[in-house]
């Protein structure tokens, strides 16, 4: 195939090396994800533009500079948090594929006028064998891949090599993205700076040339978070929590996360100042290299104030209480946990989370943890819809 004439990859692009394992991500109930903690040094906040040619360059680690001759119209992601970013910028119609459709939670859009995604019409990148077929990228033929190439090549599970990424970048479209949903993965492959949710969101806005819409969304977010934080109990009165992943209605084994890590899927808990129940225990968080689990006996040694369980985002709060919490309340060991006795066991939020989803999960977490301070809707859906629609 001929190299596209309207998208170019800068000279510093794709200087990526790798090792590690991405793990099977075939369903919501399969595995977990990675986190961040550092600052970023990733080029100018607005990117650079050539006023004569109309081209512009966006810089994002690990790829580096990517030059666009025109604004991308079609796009795909692996982490569906990036899909949520594109939707927030009014680009839903151009989304062609996500890594794992079961982990793209679009039910939040139902509360926003004029905001929707045809999830059924999206292609899932990960096949039944938990691998990704390189030819699928040719078939989709999008204008930009919003994917960290290291995530695709960091292990054998996806079946892609660095040479495949180089070929697709040259023949189809560039890759640009950073694995930001967790920060616990090995530095053997993620040895570069992470981005916060809004740092990555700003880069996506530069790619789509929607900086003004991004600023409006960020302003909405900042005001909302400030209001919530102004009404929180004193820091010493806020609980700790054990964040886990466990599928099924009667879980016995749990993958632990470190709530203190800075991945984007924990942002709502950080906004609320929820403490990490595993602090000082020596238990590490889930990553591509650490798939260890804990059971109820281990939980009882920690005895957290609250327990957050991922893998149940398709359930309502009532459905979760009637299944997972009900099982724990009848379990010989789990029933001894303080969190179970106080009914402080909640859904843990999406594995991949973007800016729209975060506004809703922050509302949910605030009303779960602090019902005396928060109830009902905490932000204006109509105003948010207007921001997204531009």
Buried (B, 14 or more C-beta within 10 A) or exposed (E): EEEBEEBBBBEEBBEBEBEBBBBBBBBBBBBBBBBBEEEBEBBEEEBBBEEEEEBBBBBBBBBBBBBBBBBBEBBBBBBBBBBBBBBBBBBBEBBBBBBBBBBBBBEBBEEBEEBEBEBEEBEBBBEEEBBBBBEBBEEBEBBBBBBBBBBBBBBEBBBBBBEBBBBBBBBBBBBBBBBBBBBBBBEEBBEBBBBBBBBBBBBBBBBBBBBEBBEBBBEBBEEBBEEBEEEBBEEEEBBBBBBBBBBEEEBEBBBBBBBBBBBBBBBBBBBBBBBBBBEEBEBBBBBBBBEEBBEBEBBBEBEBBBBBBBBBBEBEBEEBBEBBBEBBBEBEBBEBBBBBEEEBBBBBBBBBBBBBBBBBBBBBBBBBBBEEEBEEEBBEBEEBBBBBEE
